[in-house]
Amino acid sequence: MSRDVCIVGAGVAGIGAAYALRTTDANVTILEKSRGVAGRAATRRKNGCRYDHGANYVKEYDERTADLISDLGTDGLVDIEEPIWTFDAAGDIAEGDDRDEHKWTWEAGITQLGKRLLDQTNATVERETRVAAIDRDYETGVWSVVDTDDVRHGPFDVVLLTPPAPQTAGILTEMGWGSQEMVALREAIGSVSYRTIRSVMLHYDFERNDPWYALVNPDKEHDIGWLAREECKDGHVPDGESLLVVQMSPEWSSEHYDDDPDEIARTAADKVATLLGDERLRDPDWVDHQGWRYALPNGSAFEEVIRRGEEAGLYFAGDWTVGEGRVHAALWSGIETGERIIDQF
């Protein structure tokens, strides 16, 4: 007997779960609030450039990640060769030590991770559908999902929630299925806080010759947290041009999150020019920006609590379930949750 599964969110966790379910006869529906897929592992195009403006690459974490990347096809796969260096609060830059680590993306951008995984599934993705609540029928045990336009989706045997923890807790707050277990779930999930990141993309009609791909601020005392050269990725930036992806620190981003985007870009360009000692960088020829209010989780929800709903067909996945704000962490949390759903079948 086929099962009906609803996955809320088409980030890499939700896509990972759909990928795990590809081997079953489950009818999988993914409800995604935006027009695209892959969440923070997203890619934009502008003026002949492609750029990964959230997650910059997929790190080689373990052998299973390497095998999965290979299984998705090596055509267009990019392994960033240049290293990641560090800088401190004073802006002093020092060599890093990651030259032997793989840093994967694709010529078409990191969004290929989600797209290639989805291509191997039969999941239906309903875009621009923001979920407001879920509910469970006591008599039949089936679930329904209600979006912000008051459209009810379902019935479903299983619901998997993958949005960031605060948004997931909000969906549970609005649900009609009440119990002490649900109170515990809301409290456990709602306890996970997040770091906020403002990303700014700065484009220049010249190319710098730096020995590094990216700079990271490990002491977390600088207003810039991360600075990457998108031209180090094959197929992303035309020859002779530079595109810097600047992620401001969580503290700075939280304080200035609602500032005018153009002012944020000007400030970022000034700070980059000072950090790199290059006055030309104060005047990019075009910019882009993105705010990630729920960028990186501070810890994880208590696993024993968030798995209590699984017997009733309610599951959770995402980086906040494992406490690590990395693409591979979110992906494997989704795949492993999908495998647990299969076990319930």
Secondary structure, DSSP 4 states (H G I P E B T S, - for coil): ---EEEEE--BHHHHHHHHHGGGS--EEEEE-SSSSSBTTS-EEEETTEEEE-SS--EE--SHHHHHHHHHT--TTEEE--SPEEEE-TT--EE--S-TTS-EEEETT-THHHHHHHHHTS--EEE-S--EEEEEE-TTT--EEEEETTS-EEEEESEEEE-S-HHHHHHHHHT-S---HHHHHHHHHHHT-EEEEEEEEEEEESS----S-SEEE-TT--SSEEEEEEGGGSTTTS-TT-EEEEEEE-HHHHHHHTTS-HHHHHHHHHHHHHHHHT-GGGGS-SEEEEEEEEEEEEES---HHHHTTTGGGTEEE-SGGGTT--SHHHHHHHHHHHHHHHHHH-
